[in-house]
Amino acid sequence: MTVSVGDPPLPLPVTLERIRALAVEGGLDVDEILDTCALSKRAGVPPEVTAALLRGEEGAGSASCAAEERVRLRAAFLYAVSRRVDGRPYPVTDVAAAIGAPVPWVDALVSGRTPPHLRHCAALAAFFGREASFLTDTPAQAVSRALRPTLESLDYRSGNLMADLVDQYGLVSVSTRGRPLSRTQETLLLGMITGMLSAERRAEAAR
């Protein structure tokens, strides 16, 4: 199995320490920022493992499966949580055509069966706007990487992240359907947008 990955994220304890310090400094709700359920979905890590990692149990989940099994499970998870713009799952045939993989291989992977090989997994991750590292990260690495956009939004030096989003991506407004956001919610939202737009740009470059 070979899945090319990029640079590793910051060690999770470093990421958590920075987020907690910046949240306290900014008067933000740390528990809301480090919401276990939301973070679990972004990282592809089970909620109980995510909770243990947030408590400081650095090795949580690392020995639960081999690297190849982790890649397979993360790929299946990624397909399960991804939706088209109309809210429906992606047809297996469309995914297969887009990444140049056999339809039976994609079907086996996303349905939880073991495919004969894993050579198309990096392309699958890119199709859904994720880096190959999403598939290979240890649980601690996955949680730290999922928190990176939040850390960047908290640590943004100019204090005007929306202006930067306009400059880099052409984003001109964010609609909240008339509901005001707390400062914590605004930080989380802008961090999420930054992560999504960056992932989309990476995916387009990989195609």
C-alpha positions in Angstrom: 0.0 0.0 0.0 1.3 3.4 -1.0 -0.6 6.6 -0.3 1.4 9.8 -0.7 0.8 12.3 2.0 2.0 15.8 2.8 3.6 17.3 5.9 2.3 16.1 9.3 0.2 18.5 11.4 1.3 20.1 14.6 1.4 17.7 17.6 -2.1 17.6 19.1 -1.0 18.8 22.5 0.6 21.9 20.9 -2.6 22.6 18.8 -4.8 22.2 21.9 -2.7 24.4 24.1 -2.7 27.2 21.5 -6.4 27.0 20.9 -7.2 27.0 24.6 -4.9 29.9 25.3 -6.2 32.0 22.4 -9.8 31.2 23.2 -9.4 32.3 26.8 -7.5 35.4 25.6 -10.4 36.3 23.3 -13.1 35.5 25.8 -14.4 32.6 23.6 -16.1 29.4 24.7 -13.4 26.7 24.7 -15.9 23.8 25.1 -17.9 25.0 22.0 -14.7 25.3 20.0 -13.6 21.8 21.0 -17.0 20.2 20.5 -16.4 16.4 20.4 -19.1 15.5 18.0 -18.4 18.1 15.4 -14.6 17.5 15.7 -15.2 13.8 15.3 -17.0 14.2 12.0 -14.3 16.6 10.6 -11.5 14.3 11.6 -13.0 11.0 10.7 -12.2 9.7 14.3 -14.8 8.0 16.5 -16.3 10.3 19.1 -15.0 8.3 22.1 -11.5 8.4 20.7 -11.8 12.1 20.0 -13.0 12.8 23.5 -10.1 10.8 24.9 -7.6 12.7 22.8 -9.1 16.0 24.0 -8.6 14.8 27.6 -4.9 14.4 26.8 -4.8 10.7 26.2 -2.3 11.0 23.3 -2.2 7.3 22.2 -6.0 6.9 22.1 -7.1 4.8 19.1 -3.7 4.5 17.6 -3.4 0.7 18.2 -7.0 -0.1 17.2 -6.2 -1.0 13.6 -3.3 -1.4 11.2 -2.4 1.4 8.8 -4.1 -0.3 5.8 -7.3 -0.9 7.7 -7.3 2.8 8.8 -7.0 3.9 5.2 -9.9 1.7 4.2 -12.1 2.8 7.1 -11.4 6.5 6.6 -12.1 6.2 2.9 -15.5 4.6 3.6 -16.3 7.2 6.2 -15.4 10.0 3.8 -17.8 8.7 1.2 -20.6 8.2 3.8 -20.5 11.8 5.1 -20.0 13.5 1.7 -23.0 14.8 -0.3 -23.6 16.4 -3.6 -25.0 20.0 -3.8 -28.6 18.5 -3.8 -27.9 16.6 -0.6 -27.8 13.2 -2.1 -24.9 10.7 -1.9 -22.5 10.6 -4.9 -23.3 7.7 -7.3 -20.6 5.1 -7.1 -20.4 5.2 -10.9 -19.7 8.9 -10.9 -17.0 8.6 -8.3 -15.4 5.7 -10.2 -15.4 7.7 -13.5 -14.0 10.8 -11.9 -11.0 9.1 -10.3 -10.4 6.4 -12.9 -11.1 3.5 -10.7 -13.2 0.3 -11.4 -16.8 0.6 -10.2 -16.6 -2.7 -8.3 -13.6 -1.3 -6.4 -15.4 1.9 -5.4 -18.5 -0.1 -4.5 -16.5 -2.5 -2.3 -14.8 0.3 -0.5 -17.8 2.5 0.3 -20.0 -0.4 1.3 -17.5 -1.5 4.0 -16.1 -4.5 2.1 -12.4 -5.0 1.6 -11.3 -4.0 -1.9 -8.6 -5.9 -3.7 -6.1 -3.0 -3.4 -6.0 0.6 -2.2 -4.2 2.3 -5.0 -7.0 4.7 -5.8 -7.6 6.0 -2.3 -5.6 9.2 -2.7 -7.6 10.1 -5.8 -10.8 9.3 -3.8 -9.8 11.7 -1.0 -9.0 14.5 -3.6 -12.4 14.0 -5.2 -14.0 14.9 -1.9 -11.7 17.8 -1.3 -9.5 16.1 1.2 -5.7 15.5 1.3 -4.5 12.0 1.2 -3.3 12.5 4.8 -7.0 12.3 5.9 -6.8 8.6 5.1 -3.4 7.9 6.7 -3.2 10.2 9.8 -3.2 8.6 13.2 -6.2 9.6 15.3 -4.2 12.3 17.1 -2.9 13.7 13.8 -6.3 13.6 12.3 -7.8 15.7 15.2 -4.9 18.1 15.1 -5.3 18.6 11.3 -9.1 19.1 11.6 -8.4 21.8 14.2 -5.9 23.7 12.0 -8.5 26.0 10.4 -9.9 26.9 13.8 -6.4 27.6 15.1 -5.7 29.8 12.1 -8.8 31.8 12.6 -8.1 32.3 16.3 -4.5 33.2 15.6 -5.2 35.5 12.6 -2.9 38.5 13.2 -4.8 41.2 11.2 -8.0 40.6 13.0 -10.0 40.7 9.8 -10.2 37.1 8.5 -13.2 38.0 6.3 -11.1 40.5 4.4 -8.5 37.8 3.7 -11.2 35.5 2.5 -12.4 38.2 0.1 -8.8 38.7 -1.2 -7.9 35.0 -1.6 -11.2 33.4 -2.6 -13.6 36.2 -3.7 -16.0 35.4 -0.8 -18.0 38.6 -0.2 -20.5 37.7 2.4 -21.8 34.9 4.7 -25.5 34.5 5.3 -26.7 33.3 8.7 -30.4 33.7 7.8 -30.9 36.7 10.1 -29.5 35.0 13.2 -26.7 36.8 15.0 -23.6 34.7 15.7 -21.7 34.7 19.0 -18.0 35.5 18.7 -17.2 31.8 19.2 -19.6 30.8 16.5 -18.2 33.4 14.1 -14.7 32.1 14.8 -15.7 28.5 14.1 -17.7 29.4 11.0 -14.8 31.4 9.4 -12.4 28.6 10.3 -14.6 26.1 8.7 -15.0 28.2 5.5 -11.2 28.7 5.3 -10.7 24.9 5.6 -13.3 24.1 3.0 -12.1 26.7 0.5 -8.4 25.6 0.9 -9.4 22.0 0.5 -11.4 22.8 -2.7 -8.4 24.6 -4.1 -6.1 21.7 -3.3 -8.5 19.2 -4.9 -8.8 21.3 -8.1 -5.0 21.4 -8.3 -4.8 17.6 -8.0 -7.3 16.9 -10.8 
